Amino acid sequence: MTDFSDMLSKAKAMQEKMKEAQDQIKKIEVQGMSGGNLVKVTLTGDYELKKIEITEPAKKESQEIINDLIIAAYNNAKENLKKKSAEELSKITGGLNLPLDFKMPF
C-alpha cells in the first residue's frame, strides 16, 4: 500500500502546486494594444479589465472605430494573458500540459 500512499501524497502536492499557480496567475497584469498603440488595455490574471487608455489621436476617430480598437486591444490582452498564464503554469507543473482550472478528484 505504500505505492498508493506515495501516489496520493504526490497528487496532493500537485494540487497544492496548482493552487499556488492559480494564485500567482491572478496577480499577473498584461497589456493589449491595437491600432498601432492608439488604444491600450490592462487585464489582470483573472481577466478583470483594469484600465483602458485611449490616445488623443484615437479620440478623434468615430465612436465605432474607437469601439473596434478597444475590442481589438482587449482581445490582444486576452491572448497575452493566455500565453503568460501558460508560462507560469508550466513553471509550476514542470511542463505538464494541465488546464489552469485542473482539479484533483479528492
Rosetta constraint file for C-alpha pairs under 8 A:
AtomPair CA 1 CA 5 HARMONIC 6.38 0.50
AtomPair CA 2 CA 6 HARMONIC 5.91 0.50
AtomPair CA 3 CA 7 HARMONIC 6.04 0.50
AtomPair CA 4 CA 8 HARMONIC 6.02 0.50
AtomPair CA 5 CA 9 HARMONIC 6.15 0.50
AtomPair CA 6 CA 10 HARMONIC 6.20 0.50
AtomPair CA 7 CA 11 HARMONIC 6.14 0.50
AtomPair CA 8 CA 12 HARMONIC 6.21 0.50
AtomPair CA 9 CA 13 HARMONIC 6.14 0.50
AtomPair CA 10 CA 14 HARMONIC 6.16 0.50
AtomPair CA 11 CA 15 HARMONIC 6.15 0.50
AtomPair CA 11 CA 104 HARMONIC 7.53 0.50
AtomPair CA 12 CA 16 HARMONIC 6.25 0.50
AtomPair CA 13 CA 17 HARMONIC 6.25 0.50
AtomPair CA 14 CA 18 HARMONIC 6.12 0.50
AtomPair CA 14 CA 93 HARMONIC 7.51 0.50
AtomPair CA 15 CA 19 HARMONIC 6.28 0.50
AtomPair CA 15 CA 103 HARMONIC 7.23 0.50
AtomPair CA 15 CA 104 HARMONIC 6.34 0.50
AtomPair CA 16 CA 20 HARMONIC 6.18 0.50
AtomPair CA 17 CA 21 HARMONIC 6.09 0.50
AtomPair CA 17 CA 92 HARMONIC 6.24 0.50
AtomPair CA 17 CA 93 HARMONIC 7.18 0.50
AtomPair CA 18 CA 22 HARMONIC 6.13 0.50
AtomPair CA 18 CA 89 HARMONIC 7.70 0.50
AtomPair CA 18 CA 92 HARMONIC 7.25 0.50
AtomPair CA 18 CA 93 HARMONIC 7.47 0.50
AtomPair CA 18 CA 100 HARMONIC 7.70 0.50
AtomPair CA 18 CA 102 HARMONIC 7.52 0.50
AtomPair CA 19 CA 23 HARMONIC 6.20 0.50
AtomPair CA 20 CA 24 HARMONIC 6.16 0.50
AtomPair CA 21 CA 25 HARMONIC 6.06 0.50
AtomPair CA 21 CA 88 HARMONIC 6.75 0.50
AtomPair CA 21 CA 89 HARMONIC 5.80 0.50
AtomPair CA 21 CA 92 HARMONIC 6.29 0.50
AtomPair CA 22 CA 26 HARMONIC 6.30 0.50
AtomPair CA 22 CA 89 HARMONIC 7.95 0.50
AtomPair CA 22 CA 100 HARMONIC 6.91 0.50
AtomPair CA 22 CA 101 HARMONIC 7.97 0.50
AtomPair CA 23 CA 27 HARMONIC 6.82 0.50
AtomPair CA 24 CA 28 HARMONIC 6.92 0.50
AtomPair CA 24 CA 88 HARMONIC 7.73 0.50
AtomPair CA 25 CA 45 HARMONIC 5.12 0.50
AtomPair CA 25 CA 46 HARMONIC 7.47 0.50
AtomPair CA 25 CA 85 HARMONIC 5.92 0.50
AtomPair CA 25 CA 88 HARMONIC 6.93 0.50
AtomPair CA 26 CA 44 HARMONIC 6.48 0.50
AtomPair CA 26 CA 45 HARMONIC 4.02 0.50
AtomPair CA 26 CA 46 HARMONIC 5.23 0.50
AtomPair CA 27 CA 44 HARMONIC 6.68 0.50
AtomPair CA 27 CA 45 HARMONIC 5.78 0.50
AtomPair CA 28 CA 44 HARMONIC 5.63 0.50
AtomPair CA 28 CA 45 HARMONIC 4.76 0.50
AtomPair CA 29 CA 42 HARMONIC 6.59 0.50
AtomPair CA 29 CA 43 HARMONIC 5.54 0.50
AtomPair CA 29 CA 44 HARMONIC 4.42 0.50
AtomPair CA 29 CA 45 HARMONIC 5.97 0.50
AtomPair CA 29 CA 81 HARMONIC 7.78 0.50
AtomPair CA 30 CA 42 HARMONIC 5.59 0.50
AtomPair CA 30 CA 43 HARMONIC 5.45 0.50
AtomPair CA 30 CA 44 HARMONIC 6.57 0.50
AtomPair CA 30 CA 45 HARMONIC 7.81 0.50
AtomPair CA 30 CA 77 HARMONIC 6.15 0.50
AtomPair CA 30 CA 80 HARMONIC 6.59 0.50
AtomPair CA 30 CA 81 HARMONIC 6.05 0.50
AtomPair CA 31 CA 40 HARMONIC 6.57 0.50
AtomPair CA 31 CA 41 HARMONIC 5.51 0.50
AtomPair CA 31 CA 42 HARMONIC 4.47 0.50
AtomPair CA 31 CA 43 HARMONIC 6.41 0.50
AtomPair CA 31 CA 76 HARMONIC 7.87 0.50
AtomPair CA 31 CA 77 HARMONIC 5.17 0.50
AtomPair CA 31 CA 80 HARMONIC 7.42 0.50
AtomPair CA 32 CA 40 HARMONIC 5.56 0.50
AtomPair CA 32 CA 41 HARMONIC 5.29 0.50
AtomPair CA 32 CA 42 HARMONIC 6.49 0.50
AtomPair CA 32 CA 73 HARMONIC 4.77 0.50
AtomPair CA 32 CA 74 HARMONIC 5.91 0.50
AtomPair CA 32 CA 75 HARMONIC 7.23 0.50
AtomPair CA 32 CA 76 HARMONIC 4.69 0.50
AtomPair CA 32 CA 77 HARMONIC 3.65 0.50
AtomPair CA 32 CA 78 HARMONIC 7.41 0.50
AtomPair CA 32 CA 80 HARMONIC 7.13 0.50
AtomPair CA 33 CA 37 HARMONIC 5.35 0.50
AtomPair CA 33 CA 38 HARMONIC 7.36 0.50
AtomPair CA 33 CA 39 HARMONIC 5.67 0.50
AtomPair CA 33 CA 40 HARMONIC 4.47 0.50
AtomPair CA 33 CA 41 HARMONIC 6.57 0.50
AtomPair CA 33 CA 72 HARMONIC 7.39 0.50
AtomPair CA 33 CA 73 HARMONIC 4.40 0.50
AtomPair CA 33 CA 74 HARMONIC 7.57 0.50
AtomPair CA 33 CA 76 HARMONIC 6.32 0.50
AtomPair CA 33 CA 77 HARMONIC 7.13 0.50
AtomPair CA 34 CA 38 HARMONIC 6.15 0.50
AtomPair CA 34 CA 39 HARMONIC 5.48 0.50
AtomPair CA 34 CA 40 HARMONIC 6.71 0.50
AtomPair CA 34 CA 69 HARMONIC 5.74 0.50
AtomPair CA 34 CA 70 HARMONIC 7.43 0.50
AtomPair CA 34 CA 72 HARMONIC 5.80 0.50
AtomPair CA 34 CA 73 HARMONIC 4.77 0.50
AtomPair CA 34 CA 76 HARMONIC 7.57 0.50
AtomPair CA 35 CA 39 HARMONIC 6.61 0.50
AtomPair CA 35 CA 69 HARMONIC 6.37 0.50
AtomPair CA 38 CA 54 HARMONIC 6.17 0.50
AtomPair CA 38 CA 55 HARMONIC 5.39 0.50
AtomPair CA 38 CA 57 HARMONIC 7.15 0.50
AtomPair CA 38 CA 58 HARMONIC 5.61 0.50
AtomPair CA 38 CA 69 HARMONIC 7.76 0.50
AtomPair CA 39 CA 52 HARMONIC 7.27 0.50
AtomPair CA 39 CA 53 HARMONIC 5.61 0.50
AtomPair CA 39 CA 54 HARMONIC 4.70 0.50
AtomPair CA 39 CA 55 HARMONIC 6.35 0.50
AtomPair CA 39 CA 58 HARMONIC 7.21 0.50
AtomPair CA 39 CA 69 HARMONIC 6.23 0.50
AtomPair CA 39 CA 70 HARMONIC 6.29 0.50
AtomPair CA 39 CA 73 HARMONIC 6.44 0.50
AtomPair CA 40 CA 52 HARMONIC 5.84 0.50
AtomPair CA 40 CA 53 HARMONIC 5.03 0.50
AtomPair CA 40 CA 54 HARMONIC 6.69 0.50
AtomPair CA 40 CA 70 HARMONIC 7.56 0.50
AtomPair CA 40 CA 73 HARMONIC 5.92 0.50
AtomPair CA 41 CA 49 HARMONIC 7.33 0.50
AtomPair CA 41 CA 50 HARMONIC 7.47 0.50
AtomPair CA 41 CA 51 HARMONIC 5.45 0.50
AtomPair CA 41 CA 52 HARMONIC 4.44 0.50
AtomPair CA 41 CA 53 HARMONIC 6.17 0.50
AtomPair CA 41 CA 70 HARMONIC 7.48 0.50
AtomPair CA 41 CA 73 HARMONIC 6.01 0.50
AtomPair CA 41 CA 74 HARMONIC 6.06 0.50
AtomPair CA 41 CA 77 HARMONIC 6.91 0.50
AtomPair CA 42 CA 49 HARMONIC 6.12 0.50
AtomPair CA 42 CA 50 HARMONIC 5.37 0.50
AtomPair CA 42 CA 51 HARMONIC 5.02 0.50
AtomPair CA 42 CA 52 HARMONIC 6.60 0.50
AtomPair CA 42 CA 74 HARMONIC 7.97 0.50
AtomPair CA 42 CA 77 HARMONIC 6.94 0.50
AtomPair CA 43 CA 47 HARMONIC 5.57 0.50
AtomPair CA 43 CA 48 HARMONIC 5.46 0.50
AtomPair CA 43 CA 49 HARMONIC 4.69 0.50
AtomPair CA 43 CA 50 HARMONIC 5.46 0.50
AtomPair CA 43 CA 51 HARMONIC 7.30 0.50
AtomPair CA 43 CA 74 HARMONIC 7.97 0.50
AtomPair CA 43 CA 77 HARMONIC 6.58 0.50
AtomPair CA 43 CA 78 HARMONIC 7.51 0.50
AtomPair CA 43 CA 81 HARMONIC 7.73 0.50
AtomPair CA 44 CA 48 HARMONIC 5.21 0.50
AtomPair CA 44 CA 49 HARMONIC 6.67 0.50
AtomPair CA 44 CA 50 HARMONIC 6.69 0.50
AtomPair CA 45 CA 81 HARMONIC 6.74 0.50
AtomPair CA 45 CA 85 HARMONIC 7.57 0.50
AtomPair CA 47 CA 78 HARMONIC 7.37 0.50
AtomPair CA 52 CA 70 HARMONIC 7.79 0.50
AtomPair CA 54 CA 58 HARMONIC 6.18 0.50
AtomPair CA 54 CA 59 HARMONIC 6.68 0.50
AtomPair CA 55 CA 59 HARMONIC 6.41 0.50
AtomPair CA 56 CA 60 HARMONIC 6.78 0.50
AtomPair CA 57 CA 61 HARMONIC 7.33 0.50
AtomPair CA 58 CA 66 HARMONIC 6.67 0.50
AtomPair CA 59 CA 66 HARMONIC 7.16 0.50
AtomPair CA 61 CA 65 HARMONIC 6.20 0.50
AtomPair CA 61 CA 66 HARMONIC 6.42 0.50
AtomPair CA 62 CA 66 HARMONIC 6.35 0.50
AtomPair CA 63 CA 67 HARMONIC 6.07 0.50
AtomPair CA 64 CA 68 HARMONIC 6.27 0.50
AtomPair CA 65 CA 69 HARMONIC 6.15 0.50
AtomPair CA 66 CA 70 HARMONIC 6.21 0.50
AtomPair CA 67 CA 71 HARMONIC 6.24 0.50
AtomPair CA 68 CA 72 HARMONIC 6.08 0.50
AtomPair CA 69 CA 73 HARMONIC 6.04 0.50
AtomPair CA 70 CA 74 HARMONIC 6.10 0.50
AtomPair CA 71 CA 75 HARMONIC 6.16 0.50
AtomPair CA 72 CA 76 HARMONIC 6.13 0.50
AtomPair CA 73 CA 77 HARMONIC 6.15 0.50
AtomPair CA 74 CA 78 HARMONIC 6.09 0.50
AtomPair CA 75 CA 79 HARMONIC 6.30 0.50
AtomPair CA 76 CA 80 HARMONIC 6.24 0.50
AtomPair CA 77 CA 81 HARMONIC 6.04 0.50
AtomPair CA 78 CA 82 HARMONIC 6.23 0.50
AtomPair CA 79 CA 83 HARMONIC 6.36 0.50
AtomPair CA 80 CA 84 HARMONIC 6.15 0.50
AtomPair CA 81 CA 85 HARMONIC 5.84 0.50
AtomPair CA 82 CA 86 HARMONIC 6.10 0.50
AtomPair CA 83 CA 87 HARMONIC 6.27 0.50
AtomPair CA 84 CA 88 HARMONIC 6.28 0.50
AtomPair CA 85 CA 89 HARMONIC 6.05 0.50
AtomPair CA 86 CA 90 HARMONIC 5.97 0.50
AtomPair CA 87 CA 91 HARMONIC 6.39 0.50
AtomPair CA 88 CA 92 HARMONIC 6.60 0.50
AtomPair CA 89 CA 93 HARMONIC 6.09 0.50
AtomPair CA 89 CA 95 HARMONIC 7.90 0.50
AtomPair CA 89 CA 98 HARMONIC 7.97 0.50
AtomPair CA 89 CA 100 HARMONIC 7.19 0.50
AtomPair CA 90 CA 94 HARMONIC 5.54 0.50
AtomPair CA 90 CA 95 HARMONIC 4.53 0.50
AtomPair CA 90 CA 96 HARMONIC 6.45 0.50
AtomPair CA 90 CA 97 HARMONIC 7.17 0.50
AtomPair CA 91 CA 95 HARMONIC 6.66 0.50
AtomPair CA 93 CA 97 HARMONIC 7.94 0.50
AtomPair CA 93 CA 98 HARMONIC 7.90 0.50
AtomPair CA 98 CA 102 HARMONIC 6.49 0.50
